[in-house]
């Protein structure tokens, strides 16, 4: 994470934290990212949820339509990354009560 962190990326993260609604998030992300980039990030998070629920690669690939390389990359981050996927999954599950 050290090579990623900078004043500019800190400002980006703070900007995201200041957003209050899903619509505000859409506004920012649609201004900053391509539709494909947003969809790719959303797919990666969905893959992380599936893997954390114990889904097999074949099932994840069938449901998401992504390559095994993408699933592997998400799995590696889920298990050995900075903990961001796990944190996001935990927070969503806490909020939804599941």
C-alpha positions in Angstrom: 0.0 0.0 0.0 3.0 2.3 0.5 3.6 2.7 -3.2 -0.1 3.6 -3.7 -0.5 6.1 -0.9 0.1 9.7 -1.7 -1.5 13.1 -1.0 -3.6 12.7 -4.2 -4.9 9.2 -3.3 -5.6 10.3 0.3 -7.7 13.1 -1.2 -9.5 10.6 -3.4 -10.3 8.3 -0.4 -11.5 11.3 1.7 -13.7 12.4 -1.2 -15.3 9.0 -1.3 -15.8 9.0 2.5 -17.6 12.4 2.3 -20.2 11.1 -0.1 -23.6 10.5 1.6 -25.7 8.5 -0.8 -25.5 5.8 -3.5 -26.5 8.5 -6.1 -23.6 10.7 -5.0 -21.2 7.7 -5.4 -22.6 7.1 -8.9 -22.0 10.8 -9.8 -18.4 10.7 -8.7 -17.5 7.3 -10.1 -19.2 8.0 -13.4 -17.2 11.2 -13.7 -13.9 9.5 -12.8 -14.2 6.0 -14.3 -15.4 4.4 -17.5 -18.5 2.3 -17.3 -16.3 -0.8 -17.8 -14.1 0.1 -14.9 -17.1 0.6 -12.6 -18.6 -2.7 -13.8 -15.2 -4.5 -13.3 -14.9 -3.2 -9.8 -18.5 -4.2 -9.0 -17.8 -7.7 -10.4 -14.7 -8.1 -8.3 -16.6 -7.3 -5.2 -19.4 -9.7 -6.1 -16.7 -12.4 -6.7 -15.2 -11.7 -3.3 -18.7 -12.2 -1.7 -19.2 -15.5 -3.6 -15.7 -16.7 -2.6 -16.2 -15.7 1.0 -19.4 -17.8 1.0 -17.4 -20.8 -0.1 -18.3 -20.8 -3.8 -16.1 -22.9 -6.1 -14.2 -21.2 -9.0 -16.3 -23.0 -11.6 -19.5 -21.7 -9.9 -18.2 -18.2 -9.6 -17.1 -18.2 -13.3 -20.5 -19.5 -14.4 -22.4 -16.8 -12.3 -20.1 -13.9 -13.0 -18.8 -14.6 -16.5 -15.3 -13.6 -15.6 -12.1 -15.5 -16.3 -10.4 -17.8 -13.8 -7.5 -15.4 -13.7 -9.8 -12.6 -12.4 -11.3 -15.0 -9.8 -7.8 -16.0 -8.8 -6.7 -12.4 -8.4 -9.7 -11.6 -6.3 -9.2 -14.7 -4.2 -5.5 -13.8 -3.6 -6.5 -10.3 -2.5 -9.3 -11.7 -0.3 -6.9 -14.1 1.4 -3.5 -12.2 1.3 -4.3 -8.6 0.5 -4.8 -5.6 2.7 -8.1 -6.8 4.1 -10.3 -4.4 2.2 -12.6 -7.0 0.7 -13.1 -8.7 4.0 -13.8 -5.4 5.7 -16.4 -4.4 3.0 -18.0 -7.8 3.2 -18.2 -7.7 7.0 -19.6 -4.2 7.1 -22.3 -5.1 4.5 -23.3 -8.2 6.4 -23.4 -6.3 9.7 -25.7 -3.7 8.1 -28.0 -6.2 6.5 -28.0 -8.6 9.4 -26.8 -11.6 7.4 
